[in-house]
Amino acid sequence: MEEKKDSRSIKFTTDEGVEIDLFVVADTKINGKNYLLVTDSESDMEANAYILKELASDNKEVAYDLVTNEKELNAVGEIFNELS
C-alpha cells in the first residue's frame, strides 16, 4: 500500500490496486514509527477513520499500511485521542 502526500489528503492504493482519497486528521511518532490518523471523508460526520503506519521504504515514495493489530490499534488510538 502506498500513498502520495498532499497538504491535507493522500492518495492511498490498496492491496487490490484501488486508489482512494484519504484525509489526514493528525499524525504522530511513537517509538520511532510514524502514524497517521485519516478519514475517508473530509466533511461527512459518518466518515470511517483509519490509522496508518509508515513502512520502511527504499524509494522516494512513502508507504503506509493499515494498522490491524488490535493491541497496536488501541494503543495508537489512545495517543490520537489524547492529542485531540
C-alpha positions, 0 to 999 in steps of 0.5 A: 500500500502506498500513498502520495502526500498532499497538504491535507489528503493522500492518495492511498492504493490498496492491496487490490490496486484501488486508489482512494482519497484519504484525509489526514486528521493528525499524525504522530511518532511513537517509538520511532514509527510514524502514524497517521490518523485519516478519514475517508471523508473530509466533511461527512460526520459518518466518515470511517477513520483509519490509522496508518503506519509508515513502512520502511521504504527504499524509494522516494515514495512513502508507504503506509499500511493499515494498522490491524493489530488490535493491541497496536490499534488501541494503543495508537488510538489512545495517543490520537485521542489524547492529542485531540 
